[in-house]
Amino acid sequence: MKVKLLPYYTIEDWERWEGRWELIEGIPYAMSPMPTPKHQRISLLIGSLLEEELKGCEKCVALISIDWVISEDTILEPDNLIVCSDNLERDLFSQKRLYFPPRVVFEILSLPTREKDRIIKFQIYEEQGVKYYVIVDPDSEEVEIYHLREGKYELTGKFKRDGEFTFDLGECRAKLNFSKIWR
């Protein structure tokens, strides 16, 4: 019986690669091909709706894909996220990457990433203490919201084409009407 060993990489290796990659426990995952137009449109709408909701909040900000460095061998690129900090300038805007857990992560499923988003990233986000994990399925036009309670995710809401949910971010709140992301 042959033993197949997987290569192991770190952020130092990752920084030299061309293209877009995620690194999960030393294993590279290509972020290609680029997301479909439908995926990009949903991400854009989520981002603009969250931006509008967080206008008055000085401690939280909505972001689109950003490199989130979790450890020396794990770097993820969530589709959309909300990041909160007492000092956003110091902790986020003066950095090249994100180095602490976001409060909310949105992953928009696609055929190549469905399993990774539902299983691997689900577990990582739970372990990292991401308060809300939102899985958006463009094919079924469904949204699942998982809320971290006592270190484990619980399904808090499941919406088909409509409905709204208010994310309690501590310092702020952000209400998202899901019917607005499908237009």
ABEGO torsion letter per residue (X at the ends): XBBBBBBBBBAAAAAABBEBBBBBGGBBBBAOBBBBAAAAAAAAAAAAAAAAAAAABAABBBBBBBBBBABAABBBBBABBBBBBABAAAAAAABABBABBBABBBBBBBAAAAAAAAAAAAAAAAAAGBABBBBBBAAAGBBBBBBBBGGBBBBABBBBGBEBBBBBAGABBBBBBAAAAAX
